[in-house]
Structure formats: structure tokens, C-alpha cells
Amino acid sequence: MSSARRLKTILVFAQRGLARRPLQTLLLLIVLTVSLAGTMTIMAVLSGIKAQMFRDLQRVGLDVINVQMVPNLQNMLLSPLMMEDVGWMAKECNHGQLAPFRVDMALGASLENETTGDFLLLTTTHEWGDIAPLELVEGRFLKRNETNSCVLDEQVAQRLFRAQSAIGKDLFVSIEGAITVFEVVGVLKDPFGIRKKFDELDFAGAARSTINRILEFKSVYVLGDFSERHEPIHGAVIKVGGDTDARKVARKIQAGMEARNLPIVAWARKDWVNNILKGADLTTQVASMLWVIVLFVTGVMILTISMVAIRERYRELAIRRTEGARRRQIVTQLLLENVFLSIVAGLMAIALARWTGGVLEARYLSWPPTFFPHEMALTLGLGICIGALATVIPAYRAASLDPVEVLRQT
């Protein structure tokens, strides 16, 4: 008999074997489909987190440098950085755009809504809106000499004005007992959209200090006067010009600060983004243990079901042995049955995983699960391997039994 005919015969017997035990076949199909779909969904959710974080972080400005003082009480009260330092920093960044800023802890209130909240009051210039990539929920950013107006970050607006529009409303701000009234002209969108339903999911928040919290997007922006050369400031944001590497410029500015013995830190947001993404990769790698556990449990379940199913087929396999079937053919038949079943389960799992991902995105998640073809192919391949490996031991055991003894006992 030719090899093609032998393979065809084995496939026929494998199909018949699956058809003759519908309950066990259905049980294996359900177990494999659910576990593979669960694995694909877990992978897609984790990949979606990283993809959404990358999209969000891209909007904080990869060509922007933050220059800020080392946060401590002494520096907060008496800033070591002056406006006269802005000139040489601007030269180092190839005459890019620069906006100085001062930071104060403030308490804000909306008398109309009877709500209050504390936040960072960020006093800066109108150039801030050109340097930081801003996306507005409503309104606009501050214009030149617009000293009686303010712009709110989205989280501050939601806290103070709730579901109402904040544009045109008065915000009462208290700083060290002095109260100033600002008109809200704009609300900035929080670029970290991934935090909409999970406010605690901020991989970078725990590592940032008080001044670094300007990047947590919980601030109120107002314009200030930075005309005096010896006026103290808390830092600056810089957008480098042309094709200049922001990281190299940040290192130059940091070296200049150290030469002047100033307790100032200069860092490129691109490095900050890369560090966050590395942290996210580590977190998702740990979380990936979930699908490893799912597949391990699946393998144990398939092994148990296969052992029971093959034991019940000892008589059928013994008859095949007496008709001339070899041990290798018996093992191949049983392996093909589970491989065929695994392929069918994998295709069903793809459809189930995509449906589950859509439900999770609509009801629970703030980011779309990302189904990468290579991850789905990996899951399908692992499912086929698990189905085959879980069948090898009981298949070899069944093929090694003496067919005469099996028929005599049954």
C-alpha cells in the first residue's frame, strides 16, 4: 500500500473515531475552544494596553525637554533657577521654542456648582500651547496677555464642573490666602485616555515627584509675567528646533546646570516615554503568566479526557491491530484525531476571542484589544501541540497492548 493510501486510510479512521464518540469529541472541542479563545483574549488585552500607551505617550511630545528644579522644600520656597538662565538654554536647543513656568499648590472652587478641588497652578507663557502637543476637549489655549483667563486639564474640569461645560465659567483660585478669579477659556484633553475607567492605571505616577506631576494632567494653566531677568522660575519646557536630538540637548543642559552648581534636572520626554514603555513591557510579561497557566490547565484536562476516551476504545483498536494495522498507524490515527480537533477549535477560538474582545472594550476597557496575527498563530500552534502531546502517552500505551488479551478481556 502506498504512503498516500495509508494516510488516507488513517484519516478515514480518525474521522470515524471522532464521529463515533460525539460527547467526548464535543467536550474536547469546548475545552480547547474556550481555553484558546481565553489565551488569545488575554494576549490581545495586554497588547492593547501597550499599543494604547504608545499612542498616548506619543502625544506628550517626543521632541520636548523638561527642565525643572530638584523638588525639595528649600527649592520650592527659593527657586535656584532664574529667567536669566533661559537664554543659554535656548541656544543649546538650536533656538527652539521655550516656555518658563512656575508651580504653586492651589485650591480652586466653582461657586455655581459648589465644588472645590486642589491642583497645581501652572503659571507659564502662551508659548506653552505651541510646545506641548495639546488636544482640546473644548475652547482654546491662552493667548498673549490674557492674564485673567485660565485653561483646565480635563480631570480638573470634570471635578469642578462635573458634566457641564466649563467654558465661560468663573474659577475662584486661592493661593496662600489670596483669591483670584479666572475665566475658563479651554479644557485640555488628558492624553492618557487609558486612565478613563482605571484612574489608578498610571505606570509613571508613582515615580514622579511633586514638580513632575505637571505631566499628570491635573493642572490649571494661567499666564504670568516673566520679564525680569532675576525673576525666579521653577523650570521650563523646551521644543528643540529642526532635526536636533532632544536627548542630546537635555544632556548638554544638564551638564551646564551641574557646571553652575544648580540643583536642576533636564530630561527629554522621549527618554521618559521609553522608560514607561519598558515598565509596561515588564508588567505585561508578568501578566502573560495568565495565559501560560490557562494552557497548562488545558493540557492537563485534555490529557485526562484523552486517557478516558482511548481506554474506552481498546477493543476497537485491538480489532484494527488484528486486521493488520501497525502500532505507528494506531498512534498516528489518535494523534490526527486530536490535531484535527485542535485546528477546528483554534478557528472557532479566533471568532470567540474577537467577540469577547469587543464585549470587553464596550463594557469594561478603555482601550481596544489588539489581535496580532502572529500571536493568534502562536496560540493556534500551541493548541495543536498541546492536543498532540496530551495524546501521545495514552496513544502509545493503547498501541502497545496485546490485541488478543484486550479482546479476551472485553
Beta strands, then each sheet from edge to edge (+ up, - down):
strand 1: 64-69
strand 2: 81-82
strand 3: 97-110
strand 4: 115-124
strand 5: 136-139
strand 6: 149-153
strand 7: 170-175
strand 8: 178-188
strand 9: 219-223
strand 10: 232-233
strand 11: 235-239
strand 12: 264-268
sheet 1: 5+ 8- 6- 9+ 4+ 3- 11+ 1- 12+
sheet 2: 2+ 10-
sheet 3: 5+ 8- 6- 9+ 4+ 3- 7+
end
